[in-house]
Amino acid sequence: MKSFIFLLIGFYPLVAFSCPKGVDEFGRIVEREIDNNLEAQVDAVTSAQIGVNNEAKLGVAGAGSQDSRIAAFDVDTVDEIHMVEREINAAATASTQDTKLFKPDLDSVDELEKADRKFLKYKREIKTSDEVVAEATRKKLPVDSAEYRSQIRSKPSVERFKSKYAKSQLEFENRRFISEIGKTPPGKKSVYFDVENSVLKDLNDNIFESKDLGDAAGNLFNSILYGKIKSDPKLATRLDGKYRDFKSMRFRFLLDEGEDATALNNALKKAYGEAAAEFEVKLSATGLKELWATRSGQTGNPRKWFLAGTGSNPLEANMAARQARGMLEEMGTSNRLVEYASRVDSLSKDIKDLEKIRTLLSRMPELKKAGVLVDSGNGKFILSKDMIGILRKTKRGDFSSLKDYRKAIRKQARGLFGVKLDKVAIDGMTKYFEGVDALSPPLFIRSRNGIDLSSANSGLVSVDFTGVGVDNAFEAMNGLLKATTEGAGNKKLVEGALKSIDDHVENVTESMNRSKRAFNDGTQHVSGAEKPAVFSGDDGMYFPDKPWTRSEKQKLVDKLGGEDPSKYRVTFVETKYKNGKPIPADLRSEYIVKAEKVEKAIRKAVTGLGEGQISPERAREMMIAIEYKPAQAGKSDWDILFGGKINHHEQTILRRSLEAIIEADH
């Protein structure tokens, strides 16, 4: 035991994390816990019994993780609305005189609150009207409800913003940029500048709930930054390559060999800082600010959505940008352009410390027994994909305190693995995951395909290849295990580790490409026509030439379910409302995101070890596809299709979960 404690002393701080002060503090926490007989507390908790309906209401509709929450009316609020309705009707029945119909102005939250007070004051003078009741209902929506957020997205100013930027395409040269990597002209040296949207998934799924708005925000930032680069002679005259995809912008600048890069880096810092500040102002001016105003951490500050770094090659620049993720708190309210050269020694220490933390976690038998850790194949344990999934979706920066963050992780792990995690395990796994994630290599896409949803007339078939980020992190952990960390200098150690990680993560890219081919094969199998889907990153869209029947949709699900069932998140969204009217193109993206969130919410609600749940192993063997027909007014139509290995009892659990989630959303 003494030798075990000795190993913990002197650890160097890893990626910045606000709770403990690096591995030193982590080691001291472990030591205290051991002194408090931590080992005697292993396996003391049985799995929680969570019913499908309760999980849907608590974990999905309000009290659970924000990643898959479907917001709903507050019960007290709805009751109050009904009470006001009854009083309005009673007053109207008792009165014979015409009264002025009160229609409050709804331009701002303050005016909403004033309108509420005025409405209640004059409620006995108001004539019965469906419009008034509807207006009262609308005013009473909780700020974080789906309906309220939809109203924000429907503002004219937001529509104008989306119309201007959602489809904006800067003229970049991805193929040339990729082909010239490593081919610096004689007598020159390269400086690469990488800027990535580090919160894109959270923006699409939880802030904007619209991929079009996520694209629009990215396009706005990119246009501001690129404009500043072009307008600065120190940058524009040295710009030699530019790359852009759905998440990142990358630039190559050429300097004379031996030329000091300080002036160039200072110009980049200035352009980047000014662009981030201008972006925050312009995005807030669209009327969207309420969507992120209540969020804490990085997602609550648009100035920190886009992180940047520089290096002598694209990988170094991307690693520098990723290092910025762990430096957000020390940056304060400003942004910092991270230079790779300044982080090499720190990266080397981080890599060594990651292996120490991994070894420490491996000495916790409860983690291996519960499946939180899995054998990587060589007797060394790394985080399981399910645990990585929890850590990816539950970000420390989204919580006001470390205690709340640990509580959220503990709750999810208990439901999924049936084990109660102590703070030592949670802090260690968080550090390990965040450290490896910061080392994951960049993705290069030869062309960026915009998806024009307005061209669809017979429904939308959307696919999202699930778990790509989880798979990347899992393979990065495997790659880091294979890297040599002993006897090498800092620079060599970092280069070797990044090369090993890159080799392993490449397997994920190849797997996703196979999945894309399988999806195309599936749609052609149903339609009989060789019409490919359009892909953007890990998302894809297929536009049928004619509306698909239920059996045709099931045919696609059956084919994909025979491949890798849980890899495909497929949704079928109509392009016409229930009343037959066409759905505007700018709303289709929102409906696709909503359908995807329902699929995620179902999986979250039913997957676990509690009563009425489906084990994670079984959940991976089944495919869930969502069928969604929006209503212009009233209730929309929802249904679910199944693929893979699934029995009748499991289908019943899933259907009940769908019903509970949709009911909670209304």
N, C-alpha and C positions, 0 to 999 in steps of 0.2 A: 504493500500500500504506500509506503514511503517513497519507493522509487516511482510509483505512478504519479504521486503528487509532485515529485521533483521535476517530472517532464513538463509540467504546466508552467513552471516558473520561467520568466524571461521571454515569453512569446511576444513577438512584434505585432503591433496593431495591423489588422487586415483592412479591407475596404471600410471606409468610415461608416459607422452605424451608431445611432445616437444613444442606444441604451447603455452598453458597456463601453469602456475605452479599450477596444481591441481585445486581442487574445490574452493580454496580461490580466485584464479584469475578468475575462471569461475563466481563466485558470483559477483566480482567487474565488470566484463564485463556486466552481466545482469543489475546491478544497473545503470551503465552508459547508457545502452540502454533504460531502463525505463525512466531515466531522459530525454532522447532524444525522448520521446513520441513513444516508440516502439509499444505500443498497438494500436496506430492510423494507423499503417502500415500493419495490418493484412489483408489478402485476397486482396492484391492490384494488383495481377498479374493473368492474364488468362493463360491457358495452351498454350504452344508453338505448332505451327502447323508444324509438321515435316513429310515430305513426305517419303515414303518408300525408294525411291532411294537415296534421299539426306542423310537420316539417315544411309543407308548402306554404302555410300561413306565416309561420315564424321565421323559417330560414329563407324563404323566397319573397314573401310579400312585405317584409318590413324589418324583421329583426336579424336577418342573416347577413351573409357577405354581400357587399354592394355589387360584386361582379355579376351575380345572376339574379339580383332582386327584381321582382316585378312589382312596382309600387302600386298601392291600393288606397282607397278611401280610409281615413281614420274613422273608426266605428262611432266615436262620440260625435264627430263632425256630421256624419250621415244622419245620425239620430236627430241632431239639432236641425238639419235641413228639413227633415220630415215634420218636425214639430212646427217650424215656421210655415211650412206648406199648409198644415192643418189650420193654423191660426189665420192664414190668409184666406183660405176657403171659408172659414167660419165668419170672418169679418165681411167677406163679399156677400155671403148669404143674408147676413143681418142688415146690410145697408142697401138702400135703393138709389142713392145719389151717385152720379158719375164722379169718379175720382181720377186724379192725374196719374197716369202710368209712369212709374219711376224707373228709368233706365240709366243705371250708373255708368260713368265713364270707366273703362277698364285699362287705361294706358299704363298704369304703374301699380306696384305693390302698395304704395302709400295710398293711392286713390282707391284701390280695392278695399283697404281697411276702412277708409272713410265711408266708402259706399256701403260696406257691411253695417256700420253703425247707423248710417242714415236709413238704410233699408229696414233695420229692426225698429227704429224710431217711428217710421211711418207705415209699418206693416199692416195696421188695422185700417188704413185708408187706401190700400192698394187693391185694385180690381183683380179678380181671379184671371190669371193668364198663364198659359203654358210657357210663354216666353219669359215671364218673370220668374217662374219656378226654375226654369232651365238656367236663367241668369244667376239666381241665388245659388243653385247647385255649383255652377262654375266658379263663383266667387269663393265658395267654401272649400275648394280643393286644397289639400296640404301642398306645401311648396315643393316637396319632392315626389309628388304623385305623377303617374304617367300622363294623365290628362293635362295637368298644369305645365309640365315640361313640353308637351306637344303644342300647347298654346304659344309658348316661347318660340319654338321652332317655326311656328306659322306666322310670326310677325312679318309684315311687309318688308321691313329692313333686313330681316334674315333671308327672306326669299330673294331680295336683290343681291345680297352678298353671295348666296349659293349660286344664283344664276351667273354671276360674274366670275366666280373662282372655282366652282366645282369641276368644271371641265377644262380649266386653264392648263395649257401644255407649253412649257418653256422648250425652246429648241435646243435640246442637249444631244450629245453624241456618245451614247452608251457603248456601242460596238467599237468605235475607235478608241474610246477611253480604255476599255478592257483589253483590246488587242495591243495597246502600247504600254501596258504595265510591265515594268522591268526593262524598258527600251529607252532609257534616257539618252538623248543625243550626245555625241562626244563633246567634251568641253563644257558640259552643262551638269547641273544637279537638280533633282526634283524635290519639291515640297508639296505634300498632299494635305488637303484640308477636307475634313469629314464632318458633316453635320447630320445628326439623326434625330428623328422624332422618337424620343425614348418612352412616350406614353401613348403611342398610337392606338394600341388595343383598348386601353382604358377609355380613350376619347370616343372611339367608335362604339364600344359596347355600353358605356355607362355615363359618359358626359353628354355627347351629342346624340347618341343612339341612332346615328345615321352615318353611313359610310360616305355619302356625298358631302356632308358637313365636315367630316374628318378630312376628306380630300381638299375641301375648300380652305380649311384652316392651314393645311400644309402648303397649298399653292400660294396662299397669301404670304406666309413667312418666306417661302422660296423666292417669290417675286421681289419682296423687299430686300432680302439679302443679296440676291443676284444683281439687283439694281445698284446697290452700294458697291459691289465688287467692280461692276462695269464703269462706274463713275469715278473710281479712284485710279489715277494713272499708275501708281505704284503696283496695283494689282492687275488692272486691265492689260497693261503691256507685257506682263509675265504669264498671263493665263494661257495654258496650252491644252487643257482638256477639261471636259465637264461631263458629269454623270448624274442621273436622277432616276430614282425609283419611287415606289409608293411610300417609302419611309425615310430615305436619305438623299442628300446631295453631296457629291464629292467633286473636288477640283484638283487639277494638277497645275502647279506653277513652276516655271523653269528659271533658274538662276545660273549665272556663270559659276563654273567650278571655282571654289575658293571664296566666292562672294558671301559675305555675312548675311544670314537670313533674318537678323533682328528687325530690320526695317519692314520686311514683308510680314513677319509675325505680328508686329505692332499694328500694321495696317489691317490685318485680318481680325485682330482683337477689337479694333475700333469698329470695323464694319459689322462684326458679329454682335457686339454689345448694343450698338445703335439699332440694328435690325430687330433684336429681341425686344427692346423697349418700344419701338414703333409698332411692332406686331401686337403687343399687349394692348396698346391704346386703340389701334384700329379694330382689333377683334372685339374688344369690349364695346366699341361704338356701334356694333351691329345689333346690339340688344340681346346677345347670347350670354352675357356675364352671369346671369342668375343660374345658369346650368352648372357652373363650377364654383360659384361664390361660397357655397357652404362646405366645399371640400378643403381638407387640410393637406399639407405636404406639397409635393411637386405638382400634382394635378390641379391644385387650387391656385397655381401661379403660372400663367401662360408664358411668362418670361423664361421659365425653366423647362418648358416642354422640349425645346430643341437644344441638344448638347453637342459640343464641338471639340475637335482635337486636330493636331497636326503631327506629321511624321514624314520620314523619308520614303515611305511606300504606303499603299492603301491600307494594309493591315495595321501598321503602326499608327496611322491617323485614326483608324476606327477604334483601336485599343485605347488610345488617348481619350477619345470621345466617351467611350464606355467607362473609363476611369472617373470621368466627371460625375457619373451616377453616385459614386460613393463619396463625392466631395460637395454635395449639395448644401449640407448644413454649414460647412465652413465657408461656403461662398456667400452666405447671407442672402440679401435680396438681389445681388448682382450676379452676372454670369462670368464664367472664367473659361477662356480658351486654354485647354490643357495641351502641353507639348510632350510628346512621347519621350523625348530624350531626358526630360526631367523626372520621368516616372520609372525608368528602368530598374534602378536599385530597389525602389518600393515594390515594383511588380515581382522582382525576384524574391523578396522577403514574403510577399503575399502568397506566392506559389508554395514556398516552403511551409508557411503557416497553414495553408489549406490542407496539406497532407497531415500535419499534426492534428488539426481539428478532426479530419476524417478518421484518423486513428483513434482519437479520443472517443468519438461517437461509436466506433466499432466495439468499444469496451463496455457499452451499455446493452446488456443482453435483452432487455425488454424491447429495444428497438428492432433487433433482429428477429426475435420471436414473433412480434406483431406484424412484421413485413414492412415496417417503416424504412428499414435498410435491407438491401438485397445484395447477394453475392455477385460480383461483377464477372465471375468466371474463373478467377485466379485466387480465390480465397480471401479477397479483399472486398470490403463492403462499401457501397455507395448508397445514396438516397434512392428510394424506389420512385417510379414515375408518378405514382399516386401522391406521394409526399411532395415531390417537386411541383405537381399541379396545385397543391394547396399553397405552397410558398410563392408560386408565381402569381396567383390570383389575390393573395392577401398581402398587400404591401405595407411595410412599416410606416411609410410616410402618410398613409391614409388614416392613421389613428392619432388621437390627441395625446396618448400616453403609451409607454411601453407595456404597462399592465393590460390595457385594452387590446393591444396587438397580441400579446401572449394568450389572452383569453380566447380570442378569435381562432388562433392556430390550434389551441388545446381543444376547443369545441369540435372543430372539423376533424382533427385527428382521432378524437374519441369516437365520433360517429362512424368514421371510415375504417379505423383499425381496431377499435375496442380497447384502446390503451390511453391512459392519462399521462400526458407529457409534462415533465417538470420544466422549470424555467431554464435549467442548464441545457437540456436537450434542445429546447426551442431556440435559445440563443445560438447554440453551436450549429444547428442545422441552418438557421438564417444566415449566419456568417459564411458557412460553407457554400450554400446555394448562391448568395449574392457575389461571393468571390469568384466562383466558377462562371457565373453568368457574365461577369465583367470581362472574362477572357474569351468569350465565344466569338468566332470570326464573323466578318461581314458577309452578306449575300450580294452577289452581283447578277443583275438581270439585264440581258442584252437589249430588251426593248420594254417600254412601259405601256401596257395596253389599257386604255380607258374603256370602261364598260358603259355604253350608252343605253340606259334602261328605257328610253323613250321609243326605241325601235322594236320593242316587244309588244305584240298584239294578242298573243294567245297564251298568256301565262308566263311565269318565270320559274325556272328550275335552278335553284341556287345551291352551290356546294361550298363547304368550308372544310378544309382538311384539318381535322382536329389534332391537337397534341403536338404540332410541329415545334412549338417553343419548348414543350416538355421534352420531346425527343432530342432536341438540340442540347439542352442542359444535361440530359442523361449521357449522351455520347461525349460531351465535353468532359464530364467526370471520368468516363472511361479513358478518354485520351490523356487526361492529366495523370492518371495512374501509370500510364505507359511511359511518361516522360521521365528523364533522368534528372533528379534533383540533387544528387550528391557529386561533389568534386568538380562542378562546372562553375565558371565565372558567371557573374550576374547576367551579362548580355547573352552568353551562350545558353544559360539555363532558360531564360525567357524565350529566346528564339526556338529552342527545342520543344518547350512546353506548348507554345502557340502552334508549331508545326504539327505536333502530335494531336492536339485538339482539332485543328483544321482537317486533318486526315479522317478523323472519326466523324466529325459533323458532316462531312461530305456524303456520308452514307444516308443521312436524313434527307438531303437534297435529292439524291437519286431515288429514294423511296417516295418522296412527294411527286417526282416526275412520273414514276410508275403509276401512282394513284391518279394523276391527271389523265394518263392514257387510259386507265381503266374506266374513268368517268366518261370519257369520250366514247369508248367502246360501248358503254352501257346506254348512253343516249342514242347512239346509232342503232343499237340492238332494238330499241323501242320504236324509233321513228323510221328506220329503214333508209335514212338519208345520211350521207357523209357530210354532216354539217357540224363542225367542231364548236366546242364551248369556248368562251373567252375567259382567260385567266389573268388575274392580277395578284401576284404573290401567292398566298395560300388560299385565295378565294377564286371561285369560278362561277360563270353564269351561262345557262343554255336557254335559248329562245325557241320553243317549239313552233313549227309552221302552222299547227292547228292545236286547239285545246286538247290536252291529254285527258283520257278517261281515268277513272279510279284504277282500273285494271292495268292500264299502261304505266301509271305511276308505280304501282306495286311491282310491275315487271322490272323497272329500274332498281327499285329497292332490293328485290330478290337477287339481282345480279351483283350489285355492290356488296350486299350482305354476305355473299359467298366468297368475297375477297378478304377484306379486313373490316368487319362490321362497324366497330367503333371509330374507325378512321374517318368516316364520312358523316358530316352533318348536312343533310339534304333537306331543303324546304321547298315546298310548292306554293307559290304565292300568285294569286290571280292578278290580272291586269285590269279587271273590271270589278266595280263594287257589286254587291248583291243585287242592287237595283238595275244593273246593266250599264251604268254610266262608267266611262273610262276613268281609271285612277290616274291622276296627274303624275307625270314622270318624276317630279321632284319629291313625291311622297312614297314612291315605290321602294327607295332605299330604306326608309324608315320602317316600312312593313317587313322587309326582308330581315333587318336587324331584330325586329320584334319577334318574328318567328324563330330566329336562331336563339334568342334569349329564352324563349319558351322551352326549346329543346334542352338547352343548358340547365334551366331550372328544374326540368323533370329529372334529368340525370342526377343533379345535386340532391333532389328530394328523396329519390328512391335508392340511391347507392349508399350502402353502409351495412353494418352488422346488426342493426336494431330490428325489432319485430316489425313485420310488414315491409322490410326493405330487401334489396337485392345485393348480393355480395359483389365487391369490386371485380372479382374474377368472372362472375357470370355477366356482369354489366358490359365487360369488354367483348363478350361473345354475341352481343345483340346490337342491332341498328335501329335507331328511332328516326323516322322522317315526319316532318310536320306539314300538314296541309292547312292553308290559311286563306280564307275568303273574307276580306275586310268589308265592313258595312259602312256606308256613308253616314247612317244614323242608326242607332240601336246596336244590337249585339252582332258581332262578327261570327262566322262559322269556323270552327276549328276541328281538326281530326288528326289522327295519328296512324302511321303505317309502320309495320314491323319487318325487320329482316334479320338474318343470322339465326342463331340458336336461341329460341325463346318459347316458353311453354304458355299454356292458357292462363295459369295463375299469375305469371309475370306480366302478361298482357293486361290482366285486370288491374294489377298494381299501377302500371303505367297509365292506363286510361283514367283511373281515379285521380292520379296525380295531375294529369292534364286538366281534368275538370276542376280540381281544387285551385290550381294556378289561375285558370281563366276566370273562375268565380271571384278569386281574390282581386284580380285586376279590374273587376267591374263592381 
